[in-house]
C-alpha cells in the first residue's frame, strides 16, 4: 500500500473500521498484491493489544494446522492473514464467536474467494462481513474523492467537469493498472511484475481451489480473454477458439474469477422487452494485467489497430466497480445491449430502480450516433432514468440532449455529490 515511500489512503479503511464496530468477524477479500495485509496491519495498529497471525510464515501455518482451536484463542482482536491457507480455522472461529457475540473479534484476509474453497465449512453466515479490496482506484492514486457514482445520482445531467488530461494520460494510467507494486514501478519494470504475478496466481492461488493438469492451457486462455475484453462472455465460442473443452473452460473461468483476475458483468433488462441481450460481458479486474497479456504499451494502444477502445471501457467499468464498494448509493453494475446492437457500456441500478448509463469513448470527439444506446436505455427505463453520460478523452462537459451529457473521463475520480 505504498507508493514512493508514502502511504496511499484506501477508501476501504473506514469500511473495515465500521464493520469491526458491529460485526464479530470481518474478512478483507481480494486479489493477491492488492494491499490486504497492509490494510489489516494499519487497522491493527489503531487497536492496542491486537494479535497478528501471518499464515505465510511456515511455523505459524503449521501451528494453525496442528491445533486450530488453540490457535484462535485470544482476547481482543486477532488478525489472521491469508486465511485461505488454513480453511480449517473457520470452524473454531465460528465456535468462538458463537460463544461470545462481541463485535471485532477477528479480522481475516484472503487472496481467493473464500466461499469458493472446496474444504470450507459453512462460512460464518450472519457472523461475518466481507469487504472486497481492489487494486488502487485512480482516486486513491492521486488523492481524489472517487465519488462519481454518488455525484451522478445526486445531480444527474447537472454535473459539470473540465479536465487538463489528454488521451495519452489516460492510456498511461490504463497500462499501469492499480496494483501497488505496478503503480510504483517504472514502465520498463512493470512487465517483470506482471509476469511474476500471473505465474504465482496460477501456480499457487488457483491450485488452492482445485487441481489443474495443464497450466499452459490456462495461460493460453488468459491471452485469449485479454483479446476479448469488453466482449460478450460466451463459453461455447471461447471453447472453440481455444480448443479447450467447454466444461473445462467453464471451470477455468470460475477459477479465474475466484482469484480476482476476471469479472463477469451481467446484462441489464427492463423486463418489458425481448430485444435485450442477456449475456454477461467479460472484464479484467486490472486493466494493467490485460494490457500486459496483449503486449500493448501506451504507444501500441494508441495505434489505429490498438486495443485502446475496449481497454478504456474495461478501465471505466472497474473504476465504477471499485466505487460501488464504498459509495453511499447502493447500486449494481450491468451492461446493456440489444439484439439490434445498440449498447451501453455500463449501467448502474439502485435498489429502488433508478438508473444511470455510461458509455465510454477512447477519443476526444463524440458524435450524435455515439449516444444511440443511451437514448434507447432512457426510453426503456422511462422516469427511472436519472442521466446518461459519455465519458471521453476530451476536456469539457457538453450537453447532447435531455438528461444526456458528454463528460471528461477523469470526472470518475474528481466529482463529488456536494
Secondary structure, DSSP 8 states (H G I E B T S, - for coil): -EETTEE---THHHHHHHHHTT-SEEEEEE-TTSSHHHHHHHHHHTSTT-EEEETTSHHHHHHHHH-HHHHT--SS-EEEESGGGGTTHHHHHHHHHHH---S--EEEEESS-GGG-TT--S--TTTEEEEEE-S--HHHHHT----HHHHHHHHGGG--------HHHHHHHHHH-S-HHHHHS-HHHHHHHHHHHHHHIIIIIIHHH---S-HHHHHHHHHHHHHTTTSB--HHHHHHHHT--HHHHHHHHHHHHHTTSEEEE-B---SS-S-B----EEEES-HHHHHHHHT--HHHHHSTTSSHHHHHHHHHHHHHHHHTTT-SS-EEEEEEEBTT--EEEEEEEETT--EEEEEE-SSS---GGGGHHHHHHHHHHGGGEEEEEEEESSSS-EE-STTEEEEETTHHHH----
